[in-house]
Amino acid sequence: MNEINPILHTIRPGDTLYNLAMQYGTTVQSIIDANLALDPYYLRVGQQIYIYPDDSQNNSYWISINQVRLLEQMNLVWEQHIMWTRMLLISIAENLKDLDATQTRLLRNPKDIANVFRPYYGNAVASEIQRLLTEHLVIGKDLIVALKNKNQEQAMVLNKKWYQNADDMAEAFSNINPFYPKEEIRQMLYDHLRLTANEVNARLSGNYVEDIAAYDMVQKEILRMSQFFVNGIVRQFPNLF
């Protein structure tokens, strides 16, 4: 079916089908078609898959190393976002001694994410992204504590603030890039909050199997969001890629 010899790629940390398709000039569906036993939602580090580069598009389709690097940077900071949020959740739920250190590390993440956007949008926009993401994390931490303490009234107030913060982020992102439709970003952020809440509730209830499954869903969703942000930057600034 393919006359081009396939490349045998070994999955590395941070690999997704999307960034592999970009790297090799093919499509996600082509990779899936070439690996019938592949679970597209679960790539294991060390797993080997076949990839057929699409030479038919050489004259009209080219992925630059800058685009690949941007996706790698974006994936890293957003995965750190959910990973350190999870570490904080576990520290609060289990009364661990690393709580303060974990929270300090988590609160570095908004600046790390803002720094990915900074070269394209400048310091003022980056500072606003950092502020909104810091607010998102602080509200989330307070919400976890309220839920652990079974303070439902406070949890309802914080949950409302959490979604208002998501609305503010959707507004901010949609204002900087015409390829960031506000409603689409709002829905992605709402999905992130909903999936994170599922993770929190499962952990606090001691349902660790459900907790781990919920985290897997959070990870899948955050990588889709990361790809969305990269696509928008590449479309807005094609001369840089």
N, C-alpha and C positions, 0 to 999 in steps of 0.2 A: 504494500500500500504506500509506503514511503521509500523513495529511492535514495534519500539522504541517509548516511550512516548516523545512527543515534549516538548521543553522548550519554555515558553512564555517570550520573551525578549522585554524589553522596550527600545526604541531607545534613546541613550544619545548623547550629543554634541560630534562630531568627529567620530561617528560610520559610517562605510561604510560596504557594503555587503562583501567586501574582508576581512576586519579585523574581522568581525563576523564569516565568514567561517573559518578563521584561529583559532579564539578563541574556536570555538565549534567542530573543526575537521570535517568540512563538506565542501561543495562547494557552490559557489555563485549560480549556477543553481539550486541546491537542495533547497536553501532558496527561490528562486523565484518560484519554482514549488509548494512549500508548502504554498505560499501566493499569490493566483491568482490575487488579486486586487492590489498587491504591484507595485508601480512605482520604479524600481531599480535605477533611476536617481534622485529620490527625497525622501529622508528619513526625516520624521518630528520628531523632538525631542518630546518624549512622546508617539509616535506611538508604538503599540505592534504588534509583528510578531512572528510566530511560527518557530522554528528551530529544525530540527531533527539531533542530533549528529550522525556521521557515525561510529558506533562501529565496522563495518566490517573491518575497516582499522587500528584497534588498534595496531596490531603487526607490521605494516609497515609504519604508518604515525602518527607523533606526533608533535604537535606545542608547543614549549616551551614558557614560560612566557617572556623570553628575546626577542623572535621574536615579540610577541604581543606588548611589550613595545617599541621596536624599531619602529614599524609601528605607534604607537600612537605619539611618538616623531617626526617622520618624517612628519606625517600628520599635526601636530600642527604648525611646523615652516613654512611649505609651505603654509598652509592656512593663517597664519599671513602675509606671503609675499604678497599674493594677496589682503588681507583685507587692509593692511596699504598702499599698492599701490593705492587701490581704494579711501581710505581716502585722500591721497595726490591729486589724480585726482579731487576729489570734492572740496578740498580746493583751488586748482588753478582755477578751472572752475568757482567757485562761489565767488572768492576773499575773502575767510574766514580768520579770524584773527589767526586761529590755524595752519597756514601753516608751520611756523618754527618748532613748537613743533611736528607736524605730520611728517615732514621730518626727524627730529632727531630720532623719534621712528622707522620710516621705515628703517633708515640706521643702526639700531641695528640688523636687521634681517639677513644680510649676515653672521655675526658672529654666530648667533643662529643656522643657517643652517650648517655652517662649524663645529660647535661643535658636531653635530650629527655624522658627518663623522670622526671627530678627533680620537676617540678611535680605529678606524679600520685602519686609514691611516697615522696618525701622524700629527705633527704640520706643517710641510712644505706643505703638501697637503691641510690641512685645511686652511692655510693662503692663498693659491692660490685660493681655492674655494671662500673664503671671498672676495678676491680682485676682482675676476671676477663678482661676484654677486653685489658687490658695484658699479662696473662700469656699469653693466646692469641697476641698479636703477637710477644712475645719468644720464645716457643717456636718459632713459625713462622720467625722470622729465623734462629734457631740451627739449625733443621732444613734450611733452604736452604743454609746454610754447610756443614753436615755432608754433604749430598748433593753439593754442588759439589766438596768434598774427597774424595768417594767413601768416606767413613767410614760404612759400612753399619751397623756395630754401634751407633754413636752415633745414627744416624738412626732406628733401630728404637726405641731408648729414648725419643727425643724424640717420635716419632710416637705412642707409647703415652701419653706425658704430654699431648700435644695432644688426644687423644680423651678422656682423663680430664678435662681442662679443659672440653671440650664437655659432658660429663656434669654437671660442677659448674654450668655455666651453665644447662643445662636444669632442674636442680634449683632454682636461684635464681629463674629466671623463673617456673617453675610455682608457686612459693610466694607470688608477689605478685599473681597474677591467675587466677581460676578459669577463664578462657577461654584460658589458656596450658597445655594438656595437656603434661605432661612428655615423653611419648614422641614427640609430634608435634614439639616443639621439638628434642628430641634428634636426630630424623631430619633435620630441616632443617639443624642444625649439622653433622651427619655429612656431609650432601650438600655443604655449604660446604667442609669440609675435603677431601673427595674431589675436588671440582672444582678447588680451589686446588692440590692436589697434582698434578693433571693439567697445570695451567698451569706449575707449577714444573718438572716433569720435561721438558715440551716445550721450555721456554726453555733449560734447562741442556743439553739434547741438541742445541740449535741448530736445532730444527724450528720455525721461526718462523711458518709458516702454521698448524700445529697449535696453537702457543702462542696465537696471536690468536684462533683458534676456541675454545680453552679459556677464554680470558678472557671472550668473549661469553657462554658458558654460566655462568660465575661471576656475571656481571652479571644475567642473567635470574633466577638463583636468589636473589640477594641482594634483588632487588626484590620477589620473592614473599615473602621473609621479612619485609621491611619492611612490606608490606601486612598480613601476619599480625599483627605487633606493633600496628599502628594499629587494626586491627579489634578486637583484644582490649581496648585502652584505651577505645575508643568504647563497646563493650558493657558494660564494667565501670563507666564513669562517664557514663551517657547524659545526665545533667542538665547536663554541661559542653559538650554538643554539640547 
